[in-house]
Amino acid sequence: MAQPLLHLVFGGEIADPSGDDFVDADNLDVVGIFPSYAAAMTAWQGASRRNVDHAHIKYVIVHLHRLMDPDHPTAGFQERASDRDGGGR
């Protein structure tokens, strides 16, 4: 069985709605760590929708598996098909 590709979902207030500079890193909303991109996307959508009326609140998905494997350069990293299609959900 393949190891899960971990993804972190978090968000908070940003200085500019078109950017990703968080105003207060001490008060970020950490939604969680998820074993697939599909699960992370579901969590991201929920958090983003709860804050849709706040233009300066932004949530992001971070591919932790890319940070944890320094032998694979980010530009050439190939995700598994199961990560793109929801991991068989």
GUDREN-357589 format. One record per residue: x, y, z of N, C-alpha, C, O in turn; residue in one letter. Coordinates in steps of 0.02 Angstrom, whole numbers, always signed. Atoms other than C-alpha are relative to their C-alpha. Example, Ala and Ser with C-alpha at 12.3 -4.5 7.8 and 13.67 -1.06 7.14 Angstrom:
REM GUDREN-357589
<pt n_x="+45" n_y="-59" n_z="+0" ca_x="+615" ca_y="-225" ca_z="+390" c_x="+45" c_y="+60" c_z="+0" o_x="+97" o_y="+59" o_z="+33" code="A"/>
<pt n_x="-42" n_y="-59" n_z="-3" ca_x="+684" ca_y="-53" ca_z="+357" c_x="-39" c_y="+55" c_z="+37" o_x="-14" o_y="+110" o_z="+45" code="S"/>
This chain:
REM GUDREN-357589
<pt n_x="+42" n_y="-59" n_z="+0" ca_x="+0" ca_y="+0" ca_z="+0" c_x="+44" c_y="+62" c_z="+0" o_x="+92" o_y="+67" o_z="+39" code="M"/>
<pt n_x="-39" n_y="-61" n_z="+6" ca_x="+68" ca_y="+170" ca_z="-48" c_x="-13" c_y="+46" c_z="+59" o_x="-69" o_y="+48" o_z="+86" code="A"/>
<pt n_x="+9" n_y="-48" n_z="-54" ca_x="+98" ca_y="+301" ca_z="+84" c_x="-44" c_y="+57" c_z="-24" o_x="-44" o_y="+75" o_z="-83" code="Q"/>
<pt n_x="+42" n_y="-57" n_z="+20" ca_x="-28" ca_y="+445" ca_z="+87" c_x="+43" c_y="+60" c_z="-18" o_x="+98" o_y="+70" o_z="+9" code="P"/>
<pt n_x="-32" n_y="-63" n_z="+17" ca_x="+22" ca_y="+609" ca_z="+7" c_x="-33" c_y="+53" c_z="+43" o_x="-89" o_y="+74" o_z="+30" code="L"/>
<pt n_x="+29" n_y="-45" n_z="-50" ca_x="-5" ca_y="+730" ca_z="+151" c_x="-7" c_y="+72" c_z="-26" o_x="+36" o_y="+98" o_z="-62" code="L"/>
<pt n_x="+16" n_y="-69" n_z="+20" ca_x="-84" ca_y="+901" ca_z="+123" c_x="-25" c_y="+38" c_z="+61" o_x="-66" o_y="+12" o_z="+100" code="H"/>
<pt n_x="+20" n_y="-44" n_z="-55" ca_x="-104" ca_y="+1044" ca_z="+248" c_x="-47" c_y="+53" c_z="-27" o_x="-34" o_y="+83" o_z="-80" code="L"/>
<pt n_x="+47" n_y="-53" n_z="+19" ca_x="-253" ca_y="+1162" ca_z="+238" c_x="-1" c_y="+51" c_z="+57" o_x="-13" o_y="+33" o_z="+115" code="V"/>
<pt n_x="+2" n_y="-53" n_z="-50" ca_x="-242" ca_y="+1329" ca_z="+328" c_x="-19" c_y="+65" c_z="-34" o_x="-19" o_y="+71" o_z="-95" code="F"/>
<pt n_x="+18" n_y="-65" n_z="+27" ca_x="-296" ca_y="+1508" ca_z="+308" c_x="+1" c_y="+54" c_z="+53" o_x="+15" o_y="+41" o_z="+112" code="G"/>
<pt n_x="+1" n_y="-56" n_z="-44" ca_x="-311" ca_y="+1678" ca_z="+383" c_x="-7" c_y="+65" c_z="-38" o_x="-20" o_y="+65" o_z="-99" code="G"/>
<pt n_x="+6" n_y="-66" n_z="+31" ca_x="-315" ca_y="+1863" ca_z="+350" c_x="+62" c_y="+15" c_z="-43" o_x="+118" o_y="+4" o_z="-21" code="E"/>
<pt n_x="-55" n_y="-19" n_z="+44" ca_x="-211" ca_y="+1923" ca_z="+203" c_x="-2" c_y="+75" c_z="-12" o_x="-54" o_y="+107" o_z="-6" code="I"/>
<pt n_x="-5" n_y="-72" n_z="+10" ca_x="-150" ca_y="+2098" ca_z="+164" c_x="-35" c_y="+22" c_z="-64" o_x="-66" o_y="+75" o_z="-65" code="A"/>
<pt n_x="+28" n_y="-18" n_z="+66" ca_x="-208" ca_y="+2098" ca_z="-18" c_x="-36" c_y="-62" c_z="-27" o_x="-6" o_y="-115" o_z="-31" code="D"/>
<pt n_x="+38" n_y="+58" n_z="+25" ca_x="-345" ca_y="+1985" ca_z="-90" c_x="+31" c_y="-36" c_z="-59" o_x="+16" o_y="-94" o_z="-71" code="P"/>
<pt n_x="-31" n_y="+33" n_z="+58" ca_x="-240" ca_y="+1950" ca_z="-244" c_x="+67" c_y="-32" c_z="+19" o_x="+99" o_y="-63" o_z="-23" code="S"/>
<pt n_x="-64" n_y="+28" n_z="-22" ca_x="-88" ca_y="+1897" ca_z="-140" c_x="-9" c_y="-55" c_z="+51" o_x="-64" o_y="-80" o_z="+62" code="G"/>
<pt n_x="+3" n_y="+51" n_z="-52" ca_x="-44" ca_y="+1773" ca_z="-6" c_x="+46" c_y="+17" c_z="+59" o_x="+76" o_y="-28" o_z="+89" code="D"/>
<pt n_x="-37" n_y="-22" n_z="-59" ca_x="+44" ca_y="+1876" ca_z="+127" c_x="-47" c_y="+3" c_z="+59" o_x="-91" o_y="+47" o_z="+63" code="D"/>
<pt n_x="+44" n_y="+2" n_z="-58" ca_x="-39" ca_y="+1830" ca_z="+290" c_x="+19" c_y="+54" c_z="+50" o_x="+77" o_y="+65" o_z="+65" code="F"/>
<pt n_x="-9" n_y="-57" n_z="-45" ca_x="-62" ca_y="+1976" ca_z="+410" c_x="+26" c_y="-22" c_z="+68" o_x="+72" o_y="+10" o_z="+95" code="V"/>
<pt n_x="-17" n_y="+20" n_z="-68" ca_x="-48" ca_y="+1882" ca_z="+575" c_x="+11" c_y="-75" c_z="+3" o_x="-37" o_y="-114" o_z="+11" code="D"/>
<pt n_x="-16" n_y="+71" n_z="+2" ca_x="+41" ca_y="+1715" ca_z="+570" c_x="-15" c_y="-35" c_z="+67" o_x="-23" o_y="-96" o_z="+69" code="A"/>
<pt n_x="+17" n_y="+30" n_z="-65" ca_x="+4" ca_y="+1688" ca_z="+755" c_x="-73" c_y="-21" c_z="+5" o_x="-91" o_y="-60" o_z="+49" code="D"/>
<pt n_x="+71" n_y="+15" n_z="-3" ca_x="-182" ca_y="+1678" ca_z="+719" c_x="-26" c_y="-34" c_z="-63" o_x="-83" o_y="-23" o_z="-83" code="N"/>
<pt n_x="+23" n_y="+37" n_z="+58" ca_x="-191" ca_y="+1565" ca_z="+567" c_x="-49" c_y="-54" c_z="+22" o_x="-43" o_y="-82" o_z="+76" code="L"/>
<pt n_x="+48" n_y="+53" n_z="-12" ca_x="-336" ca_y="+1444" ca_z="+559" c_x="+25" c_y="-63" c_z="-35" o_x="+22" o_y="-68" o_z="-96" code="D"/>
<pt n_x="-24" n_y="+63" n_z="+28" ca_x="-260" ca_y="+1271" ca_z="+536" c_x="-59" c_y="-48" c_z="-2" o_x="-83" o_y="-72" o_z="+49" code="V"/>
<pt n_x="+58" n_y="+44" n_z="+9" ca_x="-400" ca_y="+1165" ca_z="+464" c_x="+20" c_y="-72" c_z="+13" o_x="-17" o_y="-109" o_z="+45" code="V"/>
<pt n_x="-23" n_y="+68" n_z="-13" ca_x="-298" ca_y="+1005" ca_z="+465" c_x="+49" c_y="-25" c_z="-52" o_x="+65" o_y="+8" o_z="-101" code="G"/>
<pt n_x="-44" n_y="+36" n_z="+46" ca_x="-183" ca_y="+882" ca_z="+379" c_x="-40" c_y="-58" c_z="-28" o_x="-72" o_y="-95" o_z="+9" code="I"/>
<pt n_x="+42" n_y="+48" n_z="+34" ca_x="-262" ca_y="+767" ca_z="+251" c_x="+42" c_y="-49" c_z="-42" o_x="+94" o_y="-29" o_z="-68" code="F"/>
<pt n_x="-39" n_y="+52" n_z="+34" ca_x="-204" ca_y="+604" ca_z="+168" c_x="-5" c_y="+0" c_z="-76" o_x="+28" o_y="-40" o_z="-109" code="P"/>
<pt n_x="+6" n_y="-4" n_z="+73" ca_x="-254" ca_y="+653" ca_z="-9" c_x="-18" c_y="+71" c_z="-20" o_x="-45" o_y="+110" o_z="+20" code="S"/>
<pt n_x="+18" n_y="-66" n_z="+25" ca_x="-276" ca_y="+805" ca_z="-116" c_x="-76" c_y="+9" c_z="+0" o_x="-101" o_y="+63" o_z="+15" code="Y"/>
<pt n_x="+73" n_y="-4" n_z="+2" ca_x="-461" ca_y="+765" ca_z="-134" c_x="-29" c_y="+17" c_z="+69" o_x="-74" o_y="+59" o_z="+74" code="A"/>
<pt n_x="+23" n_y="-15" n_z="-67" ca_x="-487" ca_y="+766" ca_z="+54" c_x="+18" c_y="+71" c_z="+20" o_x="-21" o_y="+106" o_z="+52" code="A"/>
<pt n_x="-21" n_y="-69" n_z="-15" ca_x="-388" ca_y="+927" ca_z="+70" c_x="-43" c_y="+50" c_z="-37" o_x="-62" o_y="+102" o_z="-10" code="A"/>
<pt n_x="+42" n_y="-44" n_z="+40" ca_x="-490" ca_y="+1006" ca_z="-69" c_x="-69" c_y="+8" c_z="+31" o_x="-97" o_y="+63" o_z="+33" code="M"/>
<pt n_x="+65" n_y="-2" n_z="-34" ca_x="-652" ca_y="+962" ca_z="+20" c_x="+3" c_y="+45" c_z="+61" o_x="-42" o_y="+86" o_z="+73" code="T"/>
<pt n_x="-8" n_y="-41" n_z="-60" ca_x="-588" ca_y="+1041" ca_z="+181" c_x="+11" c_y="+73" c_z="-19" o_x="-16" o_y="+119" o_z="+12" code="A"/>
<pt n_x="-14" n_y="-68" n_z="+24" ca_x="-523" ca_y="+1194" ca_z="+86" c_x="-65" c_y="+34" c_z="-23" o_x="-77" o_y="+92" o_z="-6" code="W"/>
<pt n_x="+63" n_y="-28" n_z="+24" ca_x="-692" ca_y="+1219" ca_z="+1" c_x="-45" c_y="+19" c_z="+58" o_x="-76" o_y="+72" o_z="+57" code="Q"/>
<pt n_x="+43" n_y="-15" n_z="-58" ca_x="-784" ca_y="+1210" ca_z="+167" c_x="+23" c_y="+63" c_z="+36" o_x="-17" o_y="+106" o_z="+53" code="G"/>
<pt n_x="-27" n_y="-58" n_z="-36" ca_x="-669" ca_y="+1335" ca_z="+252" c_x="-7" c_y="+63" c_z="-42" o_x="-25" o_y="+116" o_z="-16" code="A"/>
<pt n_x="+6" n_y="-59" n_z="+44" ca_x="-669" ca_y="+1452" ca_z="+101" c_x="-73" c_y="+24" c_z="-5" o_x="-86" o_y="+84" o_z="-4" code="S"/>
<pt n_x="+71" n_y="-19" n_z="+5" ca_x="-859" ca_y="+1448" ca_z="+87" c_x="-26" c_y="+33" c_z="+64" o_x="-68" o_y="+77" o_z="+61" code="R"/>
<pt n_x="+20" n_y="-31" n_z="-64" ca_x="-879" ca_y="+1489" ca_z="+272" c_x="+23" c_y="+72" c_z="+4" o_x="-6" o_y="+112" o_z="+42" code="R"/>
<pt n_x="-28" n_y="-68" n_z="-3" ca_x="-778" ca_y="+1647" ca_z="+241" c_x="-9" c_y="+38" c_z="-65" o_x="+28" o_y="+85" o_z="-79" code="N"/>
<pt n_x="+10" n_y="-30" n_z="+66" ca_x="-844" ca_y="+1695" ca_z="+69" c_x="-14" c_y="+75" c_z="+3" o_x="+1" o_y="+111" o_z="-45" code="V"/>
<pt n_x="+17" n_y="-71" n_z="-7" ca_x="-904" ca_y="+1864" ca_z="+132" c_x="+59" c_y="+43" c_z="+24" o_x="+53" o_y="+104" o_z="+30" code="D"/>
<pt n_x="-58" n_y="-36" n_z="-26" ca_x="-730" ca_y="+1911" ca_z="+195" c_x="+55" c_y="-2" c_z="-53" o_x="+91" o_y="-52" o_z="-59" code="H"/>
<pt n_x="-48" n_y="-2" n_z="+56" ca_x="-621" ca_y="+1965" ca_z="+48" c_x="+72" c_y="-8" c_z="+22" o_x="+115" o_y="-28" o_z="-17" code="A"/>
<pt n_x="-69" n_y="+3" n_z="-23" ca_x="-465" ca_y="+1970" ca_z="+156" c_x="+15" c_y="-64" c_z="+40" o_x="+64" o_y="-66" o_z="+76" code="H"/>
<pt n_x="-13" n_y="+65" n_z="-30" ca_x="-479" ca_y="+1790" ca_z="+219" c_x="+12" c_y="-49" c_z="-57" o_x="-27" o_y="-54" o_z="-104" code="I"/>
<pt n_x="-19" n_y="+47" n_z="+53" ca_x="-392" ca_y="+1659" ca_z="+114" c_x="+24" c_y="-65" c_z="+30" o_x="+59" o_y="-66" o_z="+81" code="K"/>
<pt n_x="-22" n_y="+66" n_z="-19" ca_x="-366" ca_y="+1472" ca_z="+132" c_x="+42" c_y="-30" c_z="-56" o_x="+29" o_y="-17" o_z="-115" code="Y"/>
<pt n_x="-45" n_y="+31" n_z="+48" ca_x="-229" ca_y="+1372" ca_z="+47" c_x="+11" c_y="-73" c_z="+16" o_x="-1" o_y="-96" o_z="+72" code="V"/>
<pt n_x="-20" n_y="+70" n_z="-8" ca_x="-176" ca_y="+1192" ca_z="+20" c_x="+75" c_y="-3" c_z="-12" o_x="+100" o_y="+20" o_z="-63" code="I"/>
<pt n_x="-73" n_y="+9" n_z="+6" ca_x="+8" ca_y="+1151" ca_z="+50" c_x="+13" c_y="-75" c_z="-9" o_x="-11" o_y="-116" o_z="+30" code="V"/>
<pt n_x="-18" n_y="+69" n_z="+14" ca_x="+78" ca_y="+990" ca_z="-23" c_x="+58" c_y="-20" c_z="+46" o_x="+116" o_y="-13" o_z="+27" code="H"/>
<pt n_x="-52" n_y="+17" n_z="-48" ca_x="+172" ca_y="+928" ca_z="+131" c_x="+45" c_y="-55" c_z="-26" o_x="+105" o_y="-57" o_z="-10" code="L"/>
<pt n_x="-41" n_y="+56" n_z="+25" ca_x="+231" ca_y="+772" ca_z="+40" c_x="+58" c_y="+26" c_z="-43" o_x="+110" o_y="-7" o_z="-47" code="H"/>
<pt n_x="-55" n_y="-29" n_z="+39" ca_x="+335" ca_y="+884" ca_z="-74" c_x="+54" c_y="+28" c_z="+45" o_x="+114" o_y="+24" o_z="+28" code="R"/>
<pt n_x="-48" n_y="-28" n_z="-47" ca_x="+418" ca_y="+968" ca_z="+74" c_x="+38" c_y="-55" c_z="+38" o_x="+95" o_y="-45" o_z="+59" code="L"/>
<pt n_x="-29" n_y="+54" n_z="-40" ca_x="+452" ca_y="+802" ca_z="+161" c_x="+48" c_y="-43" c_z="-41" o_x="+84" o_y="-84" o_z="-11" code="M"/>
<pt n_x="-43" n_y="+42" n_z="+42" ca_x="+544" ca_y="+724" ca_z="+13" c_x="+48" c_y="+44" c_z="-39" o_x="+35" o_y="+61" o_z="-97" code="D"/>
<pt n_x="-46" n_y="-46" n_z="+33" ca_x="+694" ca_y="+834" ca_z="-27" c_x="+36" c_y="-29" c_z="-61" o_x="+67" o_y="+9" o_z="-98" code="P"/>
<pt n_x="-32" n_y="+31" n_z="+57" ca_x="+758" ca_y="+709" ca_z="-156" c_x="-38" c_y="+12" c_z="-65" o_x="-11" o_y="+1" o_z="-119" code="D"/>
<pt n_x="+41" n_y="-14" n_z="+59" ca_x="+617" ca_y="+757" ca_z="-275" c_x="-7" c_y="+75" c_z="-8" o_x="-37" o_y="+108" o_z="+33" code="H"/>
<pt n_x="+9" n_y="-72" n_z="+11" ca_x="+630" ca_y="+932" ca_z="-348" c_x="-73" c_y="+17" c_z="-12" o_x="-109" o_y="-21" o_z="-44" code="P"/>
<pt n_x="+70" n_y="-20" n_z="+5" ca_x="+465" ca_y="+1025" ca_z="-338" c_x="-25" c_y="+4" c_z="-72" o_x="-80" o_y="-19" o_z="-87" code="T"/>
<pt n_x="+22" n_y="-10" n_z="+69" ca_x="+458" ca_y="+1067" ca_z="-523" c_x="-12" c_y="-65" c_z="-36" o_x="-57" o_y="-69" o_z="-78" code="A"/>
<pt n_x="+7" n_y="+63" n_z="+36" ca_x="+477" ca_y="+888" ca_z="-579" c_x="-38" c_y="-53" c_z="+38" o_x="-43" o_y="-110" o_z="+15" code="G"/>
<pt n_x="+34" n_y="+49" n_z="-42" ca_x="+377" ca_y="+803" ca_z="-442" c_x="-64" c_y="-24" c_z="-34" o_x="-105" o_y="+16" o_z="-55" code="F"/>
<pt n_x="+60" n_y="+29" n_z="+31" ca_x="+245" ca_y="+685" ca_z="-511" c_x="-46" c_y="-28" c_z="+54" o_x="-26" o_y="-72" o_z="+92" code="Q"/>
<pt n_x="+48" n_y="+26" n_z="-47" ca_x="+90" ca_y="+656" ca_z="-406" c_x="-28" c_y="-65" c_z="-27" o_x="-31" o_y="-76" o_z="-88" code="E"/>
<pt n_x="+33" n_y="+63" n_z="+21" ca_x="+8" ca_y="+485" ca_z="-408" c_x="-69" c_y="+17" c_z="-27" o_x="-100" o_y="+66" o_z="-8" code="R"/>
<pt n_x="+67" n_y="-10" n_z="+28" ca_x="-152" ca_y="+469" ca_z="-507" c_x="-52" c_y="-1" c_z="+56" o_x="-101" o_y="+35" o_z="+52" code="A"/>
<pt n_x="+48" n_y="+4" n_z="-55" ca_x="-242" ca_y="+423" ca_z="-345" c_x="-4" c_y="+65" c_z="+39" o_x="-55" o_y="+79" o_z="+70" code="S"/>
<pt n_x="+2" n_y="-65" n_z="-34" ca_x="-194" ca_y="+593" ca_z="-273" c_x="-43" c_y="+49" c_z="-39" o_x="-78" o_y="+90" o_z="-10" code="D"/>
<pt n_x="+40" n_y="-46" n_z="+42" ca_x="-274" ca_y="+684" ca_z="-421" c_x="-73" c_y="-20" c_z="-2" o_x="-116" o_y="+24" o_z="-7" code="R"/>
<pt n_x="+70" n_y="+20" n_z="+9" ca_x="-432" ca_y="+579" ca_z="-429" c_x="-37" c_y="-14" c_z="+65" o_x="-93" o_y="-39" o_z="+64" code="D"/>
<pt n_x="+36" n_y="+8" n_z="-63" ca_x="-475" ca_y="+572" ca_z="-245" c_x="+19" c_y="-62" c_z="+39" o_x="-14" o_y="-78" o_z="+89" code="G"/>
<pt n_x="-24" n_y="+56" n_z="-39" ca_x="-380" ca_y="+418" ca_z="-188" c_x="-49" c_y="-58" c_z="+3" o_x="-51" o_y="-94" o_z="+53" code="G"/>
<pt n_x="+46" n_y="+56" n_z="+2" ca_x="-515" ca_y="+296" ca_z="-239" c_x="-64" c_y="+11" c_z="+39" o_x="-102" o_y="-36" o_z="+52" code="G"/>
<pt n_x="+62" n_y="-15" n_z="-36" ca_x="-655" ca_y="+385" ca_z="-147" c_x="-59" c_y="-4" c_z="-45" o_x="-115" o_y="+7" o_z="-23" code="R"/>
